[in-house]
Amino acid sequence: MRALLWAQSIPDEISGYILDQSFKYLLSEKEPVAIRSLACKLIVQIGGPIPELRAEIEEVFADLANHDSPAVRSAVKHGLVEIKKWGK
């Protein structure tokens, strides 16, 4: 998962699958906190430039910002800042 964060670009053919899996990891309480935090960063990296996804990402992140571990809350907080930058 970390290797995907370092990738210069992710092919469109697999970006949808990676985004879907990242949401599953982020929302699963069974996943380790580190994986969930990385999933949050991937969601922002892949979905941030897509205007149609920004509202959904903000909604999911807003819910997690109040009900999760400190590491995930921090990743969500930074993710929301990045999403707002994409919206400008």
C-alpha positions as CSV (number, residue, x, y, z in Angstrom):
1,M,0.0,0.0,0.0
2,R,2.8,2.4,0.8
3,A,4.4,1.8,-2.6
4,L,1.2,3.1,-4.2
5,L,1.6,6.4,-2.3
6,W,5.0,6.8,-3.8
7,A,3.8,6.1,-7.3
8,Q,4.0,9.0,-9.7
9,S,0.7,8.0,-11.2
10,I,-1.7,5.1,-10.9
11,P,-3.2,3.8,-14.2
12,D,-6.9,4.5,-14.6
13,E,-7.5,0.8,-15.2
14,I,-6.7,0.0,-11.6
15,S,-7.4,3.3,-9.8
16,G,-11.1,2.5,-9.2
17,Y,-10.2,-0.9,-7.7
18,I,-7.6,0.6,-5.5
19,L,-9.9,3.4,-4.4
20,D,-12.6,0.8,-3.5
21,Q,-10.2,-1.4,-1.6
22,S,-8.9,1.7,0.3
23,F,-12.4,2.6,1.4
24,K,-12.9,-1.0,2.6
25,Y,-9.7,-0.9,4.6
26,L,-10.4,2.6,6.0
27,L,-13.9,1.6,7.2
28,S,-12.9,-1.8,8.6
29,E,-12.3,-1.7,12.3
30,K,-10.5,-5.1,12.0
31,E,-7.6,-3.6,10.0
32,P,-4.6,-2.2,11.8
33,V,-4.5,1.5,12.4
34,A,-1.5,2.0,10.1
35,I,-3.2,0.3,7.2
36,R,-6.3,2.5,7.7
37,S,-4.2,5.7,7.8
38,L,-2.5,4.7,4.6
39,A,-5.8,3.9,3.0
40,C,-7.0,7.4,4.0
41,K,-4.0,9.0,2.2
42,L,-4.5,6.8,-0.9
43,I,-8.2,7.8,-1.0
44,V,-7.1,11.5,-1.1
45,Q,-4.4,10.9,-3.6
46,I,-6.7,9.0,-6.0
47,G,-10.1,10.6,-5.4
48,G,-9.1,14.2,-4.6
49,P,-8.7,15.3,-8.2
50,I,-12.2,13.9,-9.1
51,P,-14.9,16.4,-8.3
52,E,-17.7,13.8,-8.1
53,L,-15.9,11.9,-5.4
54,R,-14.9,14.8,-3.1
55,A,-18.4,15.1,-1.5
56,E,-18.4,11.3,-0.7
57,I,-14.9,11.4,0.7
58,E,-15.7,14.5,2.9
59,E,-18.8,12.7,4.2
60,V,-16.9,9.5,5.1
61,F,-14.0,11.5,6.6
62,A,-16.3,13.7,8.7
63,D,-17.9,10.6,10.2
64,L,-14.5,9.1,11.0
65,A,-13.1,12.4,12.4
66,N,-15.2,12.0,15.5
67,H,-15.3,8.2,16.1
68,D,-11.9,6.7,15.5
69,S,-8.4,6.2,16.8
70,P,-6.1,9.2,17.1
71,A,-3.9,8.1,14.1
72,V,-6.9,7.7,11.8
73,R,-8.4,11.0,13.0
74,S,-5.1,12.7,12.2
75,A,-5.0,11.2,8.7
76,V,-8.6,12.2,8.1
77,K,-7.9,15.7,9.3
78,H,-5.0,16.1,6.9
79,G,-7.0,14.4,4.2
80,L,-9.8,16.9,4.6
81,V,-7.3,19.8,4.2
82,E,-6.0,18.3,1.0
83,I,-9.5,17.7,-0.4
84,K,-10.4,21.3,0.3
85,K,-7.2,22.4,-1.7
86,W,-8.4,20.3,-4.6
87,G,-11.8,22.0,-4.5
88,K,-10.3,25.5,-5.0
